[in-house]
């Protein structure tokens, strides 16, 4: 199996969304700016990082909230890979254009099932709450942060209530973003 990894664009004050997340505004107020490094005219290094993130995805684990907010905008799975949605109640799989959504009620089972279908590639973890749950369960191998020079002041924080040691493996930057990848140091 590849790595279980979180890819997150994050503000300098630690937010992965802006405040007031809603169906109409799934990244919250100002949160869309967290992804501006990927769209428009990204720098060549940013294009390389975005391409690597997509190519490395063998499966995805996300939470129900991320699924419900994202599906109308994605109109497909978030990556072209099977996606496992953590939810309190199971439901039948939902086919999509690139793969399907499978609904799972346990974080360890979701990561295990994602790893089984990932074909040796990475399991991408999406959503702040789900990322924290996977990290707390000791199932996360890597954290890829895309540090955007932006202060949001409020929103969802990625690491609230989590204590973990990280070891830097990689860092590269453009004028729009600094990409840093860390290995989670087992405790």
C-alpha positions as CSV (number, residue, x, y, z in Angstrom):
1,X,0.0,0.0,0.0
2,X,1.1,3.6,-0.6
3,X,0.9,6.2,2.1
4,X,-2.2,7.4,3.9
5,X,-1.7,11.1,3.4
6,X,-3.5,14.4,4.0
7,X,-3.1,17.0,1.2
8,X,-4.3,20.3,2.6
9,X,-4.1,23.9,1.5
10,X,-3.9,25.8,4.7
11,X,-3.7,29.5,5.7
12,X,-0.8,30.8,7.8
13,X,-3.1,31.0,10.8
14,X,-3.9,27.2,10.5
15,X,-7.3,27.3,8.8
16,X,-8.4,24.9,6.0
17,X,-11.7,26.7,5.4
18,X,-12.9,30.2,6.0
19,X,-15.8,31.0,8.4
20,X,-19.4,30.3,7.7
21,X,-19.1,27.2,5.5
22,X,-22.4,26.4,3.7
23,X,-23.7,24.6,0.6
24,X,-23.4,27.9,-1.3
25,X,-19.9,28.6,0.1
26,X,-18.3,25.2,0.8
27,X,-14.9,26.7,1.5
28,X,-16.3,29.4,3.8
29,X,-15.8,33.1,3.5
30,X,-12.4,33.7,1.8
31,X,-11.6,30.0,1.8
32,X,-11.6,29.7,-2.0
33,X,-8.3,31.7,-1.9
34,X,-6.7,28.6,-0.3
35,X,-6.8,26.9,-3.7
36,X,-5.9,29.8,-5.9
37,X,-2.4,28.3,-6.4
38,X,-3.9,25.5,-8.4
39,X,-6.1,27.6,-10.8
40,X,-5.7,30.4,-13.2
41,X,-2.0,30.5,-14.2
42,X,-0.2,28.4,-11.6
43,X,3.6,28.4,-11.5
44,X,5.3,25.3,-13.0
45,X,6.2,24.0,-9.6
46,X,2.6,24.3,-8.4
47,X,1.5,22.5,-11.5
48,X,3.9,19.7,-10.7
49,X,2.7,19.4,-7.1
50,X,-1.0,19.4,-8.1
51,X,-0.2,16.7,-10.8
52,X,1.6,14.6,-8.2
53,X,-1.2,14.8,-5.8
54,X,-3.7,13.6,-8.4
55,X,-1.5,10.9,-9.8
56,X,-0.6,9.5,-6.4
57,X,-4.3,9.0,-5.4
58,X,-5.4,5.4,-5.4
59,X,-8.4,5.9,-3.1
60,X,-9.9,8.6,-0.9
61,X,-11.3,8.7,2.6
62,X,-13.5,11.7,3.5
63,X,-16.2,12.7,5.9
64,X,-19.9,13.0,5.3
65,X,-19.7,16.8,5.6
66,X,-17.0,17.0,3.0
67,X,-18.9,14.7,0.8
68,X,-22.2,16.6,1.1
69,X,-20.6,20.0,0.5
70,X,-18.3,18.8,-2.3
71,X,-20.4,16.5,-4.4
72,X,-22.5,19.3,-6.1
73,X,-19.2,21.0,-7.0
74,X,-17.1,18.0,-7.9
75,X,-20.0,16.3,-9.8
76,X,-17.8,13.1,-9.4
77,X,-15.4,11.6,-6.9
78,X,-13.0,14.3,-5.7
79,X,-10.1,12.4,-7.3
80,X,-10.5,9.8,-10.0
81,X,-10.4,7.0,-7.4
82,X,-12.8,5.1,-5.2
83,X,-13.9,7.2,-2.3
84,X,-14.9,6.0,1.2
85,X,-17.2,8.3,3.1
86,X,-17.2,8.2,6.9
87,X,-20.7,8.5,8.2
88,X,-22.7,7.5,11.2
89,X,-25.2,5.4,9.2
90,X,-24.3,3.1,6.3
91,X,-26.0,3.4,2.9
92,X,-25.6,1.7,-0.5
93,X,-22.6,2.7,-2.6
94,X,-23.2,5.7,-4.9
95,X,-21.6,5.2,-8.4
96,X,-20.0,8.3,-10.0
97,X,-18.3,9.0,-13.3
98,X,-14.7,8.1,-12.2
99,X,-15.3,5.6,-9.4
100,X,-17.9,5.2,-6.6
101,X,-18.6,6.4,-3.1
102,X,-18.7,3.7,-0.4
103,X,-20.2,4.7,3.0
104,X,-18.4,3.3,6.0
105,X,-19.1,3.9,9.7
106,X,-15.6,3.2,11.2
107,X,-12.4,5.2,10.5
108,X,-10.1,2.2,10.6
109,X,-12.4,0.2,8.3
110,X,-12.5,3.1,5.9
111,X,-8.7,3.4,5.7
112,X,-8.3,-0.4,5.5
113,X,-10.9,-0.7,2.6
114,X,-9.3,2.3,0.8
115,X,-5.9,0.8,1.1
116,X,-7.2,-2.5,-0.3
117,X,-8.4,-0.9,-3.5
118,X,-5.7,1.8,-3.9
119,X,-3.5,-0.5,-6.0
120,X,-0.3,0.4,-4.2
121,X,-1.0,4.2,-4.6
122,X,-1.8,6.6,-1.8
123,X,-5.0,6.9,0.3
124,X,-5.9,10.6,0.3
125,X,-7.6,11.8,3.5
126,X,-10.0,14.8,3.0
127,X,-11.7,17.0,5.5
128,X,-10.4,18.5,8.8
129,X,-12.4,16.3,11.1
130,X,-11.7,13.1,9.2
131,X,-8.0,14.0,9.0
132,X,-7.9,14.4,12.8
133,X,-9.7,11.1,13.3
134,X,-7.3,9.3,11.0
135,X,-4.3,10.9,12.8
136,X,-5.7,10.1,16.3
137,X,-6.2,6.5,15.2
138,X,-2.5,6.3,14.3
139,X,-3.3,5.6,10.6
140,X,-1.8,8.6,8.9
141,X,1.7,8.3,7.3
142,X,2.2,11.8,5.7
143,X,0.9,15.3,5.8
144,X,1.3,17.5,2.7
145,X,0.6,21.1,3.6
146,X,0.2,23.8,0.9
147,X,0.8,27.0,3.0
148,X,-1.0,29.9,1.4
149,X,0.1,33.4,2.4
150,X,-3.3,34.3,3.8
151,X,-4.8,34.9,7.2
152,X,-8.4,33.8,7.4
153,X,-9.0,34.6,11.1
154,X,-11.6,31.9,11.6
155,X,-12.9,28.7,10.0
156,X,-11.9,25.0,10.4
157,X,-8.5,24.2,11.8
158,X,-6.8,21.1,10.6
159,X,-4.9,20.1,13.8
160,X,-7.2,21.3,16.7
161,X,-6.9,18.9,19.6
162,X,-4.1,16.8,18.0
163,X,-0.6,16.3,19.3
164,X,1.9,14.6,17.0
165,X,5.5,14.8,15.9
166,X,6.2,15.5,12.2
167,X,9.5,15.2,10.3
168,X,9.9,17.3,7.2
169,X,10.6,15.4,4.0
170,X,10.2,17.9,1.3
171,X,9.7,21.7,0.7
172,X,9.3,23.8,-2.4
173,X,7.7,27.1,-3.0
174,X,6.4,29.6,-5.5
175,X,5.2,33.1,-5.0
176,X,1.7,31.8,-4.3
177,X,2.3,28.9,-1.9
178,X,4.9,26.9,0.0
179,X,4.5,23.1,-0.3
180,X,5.8,21.1,2.7
181,X,5.5,17.3,3.1
182,X,6.0,15.7,6.5
183,X,6.2,12.1,7.7
184,X,4.2,11.4,10.8
185,X,6.6,10.2,13.5
186,X,5.1,7.1,15.2
187,X,4.6,7.7,19.0
